[in-house]
Amino acid sequence: MRPGSVIVDVAIDQGGCFETTRPTTHSDPTYVVDGVVHYCVANMPGAVPRTSTFALNNVTLPYALALANKGVEKAVADDAGLLLGVNTFKGHITYEAVATSQGRPFKAFKDLL
């Protein structure tokens, strides 16, 4: 990257996305490598806890309500986005990339209904 560029690594909690990133803190959030500013604060939402709580609630509540009202099988069958979050079901790996990376058999969610 060119000097003066900025990296914001929002996945630093899970190990980061860039070779030069390392976790930082809210009190000392940035550092520079090769002229590139890095912002890699673990738990970025912690800087705005009230706002981040409302945001997380707003995006997850519809899924929780669907699961509560329809049950797992119907909620997941009705929502392709929710289906993407299912890795295992009834003892089977239902996410093909996970099965492949683990060298385990894959079984489609719909085949378990």
N, CA and C atoms as a LAMMPS dump frame, in Angstrom:
ITEM: TIMESTEP
0
ITEM: NUMBER OF ATOMS
339
ITEM: BOX BOUNDS ff ff ff
-5.0000000000000000e+02 5.0000000000000000e+02
-5.0000000000000000e+02 5.0000000000000000e+02
-5.0000000000000000e+02 5.0000000000000000e+02
ITEM: ATOMS id mol type element x y z
1 1 1 N 0.834 -1.176 0
2 1 2 C 0 0 0
3 1 3 C 0.877 1.238 0
4 2 1 N 0.337 2.295 -0.517
5 2 2 C 1.09 3.539 -0.573
6 2 3 C 1.172 4.2 0.804
7 3 1 N 2.3 4.848 1.089
8 3 2 C 2.394 5.605 2.336
9 3 3 C 1.237 6.601 2.421
10 4 1 N 0.696 6.741 3.617
11 4 2 C -0.454 7.611 3.818
12 4 3 C -1.774 6.859 3.781
13 5 1 N -1.721 5.594 3.348
14 5 2 C -2.93 4.762 3.348
15 5 3 C -3.293 4.398 4.784
16 6 1 N -4.533 3.959 4.969
17 6 2 C -5.009 3.567 6.294
18 6 3 C -5.654 2.185 6.207
19 7 1 N -5.311 1.325 7.143
20 7 2 C -5.942 0.012 7.28
21 7 3 C -6.763 0.017 8.553
22 8 1 N -8.025 -0.373 8.455
23 8 2 C -8.873 -0.597 9.627
24 8 3 C -9.212 -2.083 9.601
25 9 1 N -8.603 -2.837 10.482
26 9 2 C -8.785 -4.294 10.504
27 9 3 C -9.88 -4.654 11.507
28 10 1 N -11.11 -4.798 10.997
29 10 2 C -12.245 -5.094 11.876
30 10 3 C -12.265 -6.55 12.325
31 11 1 N -11.395 -7.375 11.773
32 11 2 C -11.338 -8.789 12.154
33 11 3 C -10.133 -9.095 13.037
34 12 1 N -9.568 -8.085 13.652
35 12 2 C -8.375 -8.307 14.477
36 12 3 C -8.679 -9.245 15.64
37 13 1 N -9.928 -9.253 16.117
38 13 2 C -10.317 -10.159 17.211
39 13 3 C -10.139 -11.626 16.813
40 14 1 N -10.252 -11.909 15.511
41 14 2 C -10.13 -13.28 15.017
42 14 3 C -8.77 -13.524 14.353
43 15 1 N -7.8 -12.682 14.635
44 15 2 C -6.468 -12.897 14.096
45 15 3 C -6.066 -11.892 13.033
46 16 1 N -6.997 -11.102 12.565
47 16 2 C -6.677 -10.057 11.599
48 16 3 C -6.681 -10.53 10.162
49 17 1 N -6.64 -9.556 9.268
50 17 2 C -6.72 -9.843 7.831
51 17 3 C -5.471 -9.449 7.06
52 18 1 N -4.54 -8.789 7.712
53 18 2 C -3.378 -8.264 6.999
54 18 3 C -2.097 -8.704 7.691
55 19 1 N -1.057 -8.865 6.915
56 19 2 C 0.231 -9.348 7.434
57 19 3 C 0.787 -8.445 8.527
58 20 1 N 0.541 -7.16 8.419
59 20 2 C 1.163 -6.212 9.34
60 20 3 C 0.255 -5.792 10.501
61 21 1 N -0.906 -6.429 10.648
62 21 2 C -1.782 -6.017 11.744
63 21 3 C -1.477 -6.773 13.028
64 22 1 N -1.729 -6.066 14.132
65 22 2 C -1.631 -6.639 15.478
66 22 3 C -2.663 -5.919 16.334
67 23 1 N -3.188 -6.566 17.346
68 23 2 C -4.215 -5.921 18.165
69 23 3 C -3.703 -4.666 18.867
70 24 1 N -4.572 -3.65 18.902
71 24 2 C -4.278 -2.432 19.648
72 24 3 C -5.43 -2.191 20.636
73 25 1 N -5.381 -1.084 21.311
74 25 2 C -6.405 -0.786 22.32
75 25 3 C -7.062 0.56 22.023
76 26 1 N -8.183 0.823 22.703
77 26 2 C -8.847 2.115 22.547
78 26 3 C -7.945 3.258 23.018
79 27 1 N -7.106 3.013 24.003
80 27 2 C -6.233 4.071 24.53
81 27 3 C -5.006 4.307 23.653
82 28 1 N -4.619 3.342 22.843
83 28 2 C -3.475 3.476 21.929
84 28 3 C -3.829 2.747 20.634
85 29 1 N -4.739 3.335 19.833
86 29 2 C -5.379 2.593 18.745
87 29 3 C -4.602 2.444 17.441
88 30 1 N -3.592 3.261 17.194
89 30 2 C -2.937 3.225 15.881
90 30 3 C -1.436 3.025 15.984
91 31 1 N -0.878 2.55 14.88
92 31 2 C 0.562 2.472 14.708
93 31 3 C 0.836 2.541 13.216
94 32 1 N 2.085 2.766 12.832
95 32 2 C 2.446 2.941 11.424
96 32 3 C 3.482 1.899 11.037
97 33 1 N 3.251 1.242 9.905
98 33 2 C 4.218 0.32 9.314
99 33 3 C 4.386 0.732 7.854
100 34 1 N 5.623 1.003 7.451
101 34 2 C 5.927 1.398 6.069
102 34 3 C 5.069 2.565 5.602
103 35 1 N 4.791 3.494 6.503
104 35 2 C 4.011 4.669 6.141
105 35 3 C 2.511 4.454 6.096
106 36 1 N 2.06 3.253 6.432
107 36 2 C 0.631 2.921 6.425
108 36 3 C 0.115 2.934 7.863
109 37 1 N -0.911 3.732 8.098
110 37 2 C -1.51 3.818 9.428
111 37 3 C -2.416 2.61 9.63
112 38 1 N -2.267 1.947 10.766
113 38 2 C -3.069 0.768 11.113
114 38 3 C -3.956 1.098 12.31
115 39 1 N -5.245 0.807 12.195
116 39 2 C -6.19 0.908 13.31
117 39 3 C -6.729 -0.497 13.501
118 40 1 N -6.347 -1.14 14.601
119 40 2 C -6.664 -2.557 14.817
120 40 3 C -7.143 -2.794 16.242
121 41 1 N -8.12 -2.022 16.65
122 41 2 C -8.636 -2.131 18.013
123 41 3 C -9.512 -3.368 18.133
124 42 1 N -9.124 -4.256 19.045
125 42 2 C -9.972 -5.406 19.342
126 42 3 C -11.218 -4.878 20.052
127 43 1 N -12.353 -5.444 19.735
128 43 2 C -13.638 -5.021 20.307
129 43 3 C -13.927 -3.555 20.005
130 44 1 N -13.911 -3.196 18.728
131 44 2 C -14.226 -1.821 18.326
132 44 3 C -15.583 -1.348 18.851
133 45 1 N -16.613 -2.204 18.88
134 45 2 C -17.902 -1.731 19.398
135 45 3 C -17.842 -1.253 20.846
136 46 1 N -16.821 -1.672 21.589
137 46 2 C -16.687 -1.248 22.972
138 46 3 C -16.501 0.254 23.122
139 47 1 N -16.117 0.936 22.06
140 47 2 C -15.956 2.39 22.114
141 47 3 C -17.316 3.091 22.175
142 48 1 N -18.345 2.433 21.698
143 48 2 C -19.705 2.991 21.684
144 48 3 C -20.689 1.908 22.127
145 49 1 N -20.605 1.494 23.395
146 49 2 C -21.362 0.324 23.837
147 49 3 C -22.874 0.433 23.681
148 50 1 N -23.44 1.581 23.984
149 50 2 C -24.9 1.721 23.88
150 50 3 C -25.345 1.622 22.423
151 51 1 N -24.676 2.361 21.553
152 51 2 C -25.024 2.346 20.137
153 51 3 C -24.803 0.959 19.54
154 52 1 N -23.694 0.327 19.871
155 52 2 C -23.416 -0.99 19.293
156 52 3 C -24.396 -2.042 19.807
157 53 1 N -24.852 -1.899 21.044
158 53 2 C -25.85 -2.832 21.576
159 53 3 C -27.161 -2.716 20.804
160 54 1 N -27.597 -1.478 20.565
161 54 2 C -28.829 -1.281 19.785
162 54 3 C -28.665 -1.802 18.358
163 55 1 N -27.512 -1.561 17.761
164 55 2 C -27.273 -2.019 16.392
165 55 3 C -27.302 -3.541 16.31
166 56 1 N -26.609 -4.205 17.245
167 56 2 C -26.596 -5.666 17.247
168 56 3 C -27.991 -6.217 17.49
169 57 1 N -28.717 -5.623 18.405
170 57 2 C -30.087 -6.049 18.68
171 57 3 C -30.966 -5.908 17.436
172 58 1 N -30.852 -4.786 16.742
173 58 2 C -31.692 -4.537 15.571
174 58 3 C -31.442 -5.525 14.436
175 59 1 N -30.207 -5.971 14.283
176 59 2 C -29.938 -6.896 13.182
177 59 3 C -30.154 -8.356 13.562
178 60 1 N -30.088 -8.688 14.848
179 60 2 C -30.259 -10.091 15.238
180 60 3 C -31.671 -10.44 15.696
181 61 1 N -32.433 -9.468 16.174
182 61 2 C -33.774 -9.76 16.688
183 61 3 C -34.675 -10.455 15.667
184 62 1 N -34.693 -10.047 14.407
185 62 2 C -35.551 -10.76 13.453
186 62 3 C -35.218 -12.254 13.346
187 63 1 N -33.95 -12.609 13.44
188 63 2 C -33.571 -14.024 13.396
189 63 3 C -34.048 -14.748 14.647
190 64 1 N -33.859 -14.117 15.795
191 64 2 C -34.302 -14.734 17.05
192 64 3 C -35.809 -14.938 17.053
193 65 1 N -36.551 -13.949 16.579
194 65 2 C -38.009 -14.076 16.52
195 65 3 C -38.436 -15.179 15.552
196 66 1 N -37.782 -15.265 14.405
197 66 2 C -38.115 -16.32 13.447
198 66 3 C -37.856 -17.691 14.045
199 67 1 N -36.722 -17.857 14.709
200 67 2 C -36.402 -19.137 15.346
201 67 3 C -37.406 -19.468 16.445
202 68 1 N -37.782 -18.473 17.237
203 68 2 C -38.722 -18.704 18.333
204 68 3 C -40.128 -19.011 17.811
205 69 1 N -40.543 -18.301 16.78
206 69 2 C -41.909 -18.449 16.283
207 69 3 C -42.101 -19.634 15.338
208 70 1 N -41.074 -19.968 14.58
209 70 2 C -41.209 -21.016 13.554
210 70 3 C -40.499 -22.312 13.917
211 71 1 N -39.553 -22.248 14.836
212 71 2 C -38.691 -23.391 15.096
213 71 3 C -37.517 -23.361 14.138
214 72 1 N -36.475 -24.102 14.472
215 72 2 C -35.231 -24.071 13.696
216 72 3 C -35.452 -24.504 12.246
217 73 1 N -36.081 -25.626 12.05
218 73 2 C -36.198 -26.175 10.693
219 73 3 C -36.93 -25.23 9.748
220 74 1 N -38.078 -24.724 10.14
221 74 2 C -38.855 -23.848 9.26
222 74 3 C -38.185 -22.495 9.094
223 75 1 N -37.655 -21.936 10.185
224 75 2 C -37 -20.63 10.096
225 75 3 C -35.824 -20.672 9.127
226 76 1 N -35.012 -21.705 9.23
227 76 2 C -33.843 -21.816 8.356
228 76 3 C -34.266 -22.131 6.923
229 77 1 N -35.258 -22.975 6.753
230 77 2 C -35.741 -23.299 5.408
231 77 3 C -36.328 -22.069 4.709
232 78 1 N -36.909 -21.158 5.48
233 78 2 C -37.541 -19.965 4.915
234 78 3 C -36.581 -18.808 4.662
235 79 1 N -35.369 -18.852 5.194
236 79 2 C -34.47 -17.697 5.145
237 79 3 C -33.076 -18.125 4.699
238 80 1 N -32.736 -17.777 3.468
239 80 2 C -31.429 -18.159 2.908
240 80 3 C -30.281 -17.571 3.724
241 81 1 N -30.472 -16.383 4.28
242 81 2 C -29.431 -15.769 5.103
243 81 3 C -29.197 -16.536 6.385
244 82 1 N -30.266 -16.978 7.002
245 82 2 C -30.15 -17.775 8.221
246 82 3 C -29.51 -19.127 7.909
247 83 1 N -29.869 -19.694 6.774
248 83 2 C -29.28 -20.971 6.346
249 83 3 C -27.762 -20.872 6.245
250 84 1 N -27.263 -19.728 5.776
251 84 2 C -25.809 -19.557 5.655
252 84 3 C -25.098 -19.6 7.003
253 85 1 N -25.837 -19.389 8.088
254 85 2 C -25.245 -19.43 9.416
255 85 3 C -25.232 -20.8 10.053
256 86 1 N -25.837 -21.781 9.392
257 86 2 C -25.897 -23.135 9.96
258 86 3 C -24.679 -23.924 9.496
259 87 1 N -23.86 -24.359 10.442
260 87 2 C -22.68 -25.169 10.131
261 87 3 C -22.916 -26.64 10.406
262 88 1 N -23.711 -26.929 11.44
263 88 2 C -24.027 -28.318 11.775
264 88 3 C -25.501 -28.417 12.138
265 89 1 N -26.074 -29.599 11.878
266 89 2 C -27.471 -29.843 12.22
267 89 3 C -27.675 -31.344 12.329
268 90 1 N -28.288 -31.761 13.411
269 90 2 C -28.571 -33.171 13.661
270 90 3 C -27.326 -34.052 13.506
271 91 1 N -26.194 -33.533 13.965
272 91 2 C -24.961 -34.316 13.957
273 91 3 C -24.21 -34.339 12.631
274 92 1 N -24.661 -33.554 11.659
275 92 2 C -24.018 -33.52 10.344
276 92 3 C -23.467 -32.123 10.064
277 93 1 N -22.394 -32.058 9.289
278 93 2 C -21.86 -30.77 8.861
279 93 3 C -22.664 -30.345 7.64
280 94 1 N -23.302 -29.176 7.75
281 94 2 C -24.199 -28.704 6.706
282 94 3 C -23.635 -27.52 5.923
283 95 1 N -22.399 -27.169 6.203
284 95 2 C -21.735 -26.085 5.474
285 95 3 C -20.575 -26.724 4.722
286 96 1 N -20.685 -26.74 3.399
287 96 2 C -19.749 -27.518 2.583
288 96 3 C -18.288 -27.128 2.791
289 97 1 N -17.995 -25.836 2.884
290 97 2 C -16.606 -25.398 3.06
291 97 3 C -16.038 -25.904 4.383
292 98 1 N -16.851 -25.945 5.412
293 98 2 C -16.4 -26.458 6.706
294 98 3 C -16.108 -27.955 6.6
295 99 1 N -17.019 -28.695 5.979
296 99 2 C -16.822 -30.137 5.815
297 99 3 C -15.533 -30.415 5.033
298 100 1 N -15.334 -29.675 3.96
299 100 2 C -14.144 -29.867 3.125
300 100 3 C -12.876 -29.568 3.913
301 101 1 N -12.877 -28.447 4.645
302 101 2 C -11.675 -28.072 5.394
303 101 3 C -11.367 -29.064 6.51
304 102 1 N -12.379 -29.759 6.997
305 102 2 C -12.19 -30.734 8.073
306 102 3 C -12.034 -32.163 7.55
307 103 1 N -12.161 -32.351 6.237
308 103 2 C -12.069 -33.693 5.67
309 103 3 C -13.205 -34.59 6.144
310 104 1 N -14.383 -33.994 6.345
311 104 2 C -15.54 -34.716 6.867
312 104 3 C -16.657 -34.694 5.825
313 105 1 N -17.6 -35.604 5.927
314 105 2 C -18.698 -35.617 4.966
315 105 3 C -19.621 -34.41 5.124
316 106 1 N -20.161 -33.97 4.008
317 106 2 C -21.108 -32.855 3.955
318 106 3 C -22.502 -33.404 3.705
319 107 1 N -23.474 -32.824 4.368
320 107 2 C -24.867 -33.173 4.11
321 107 3 C -25.66 -31.866 4.064
322 108 1 N -26.39 -31.644 2.985
323 108 2 C -27.167 -30.421 2.836
324 108 3 C -28.257 -30.345 3.901
325 109 1 N -28.492 -29.15 4.417
326 109 2 C -29.51 -28.94 5.44
327 109 3 C -30.865 -29.469 4.975
328 110 1 N -31.225 -29.157 3.735
329 110 2 C -32.546 -29.57 3.229
330 110 3 C -32.699 -31.088 3.194
331 111 1 N -31.597 -31.803 3.086
332 111 2 C -31.658 -33.27 3.076
333 111 3 C -31.883 -33.853 4.471
334 112 1 N -31.768 -33.009 5.498
335 112 2 C -31.963 -33.473 6.869
336 112 3 C -33.357 -33.166 7.403
337 113 1 N -34.147 -32.493 6.593
338 113 2 C -35.513 -32.144 7.028
339 113 3 C -36.456 -33.31 6.892
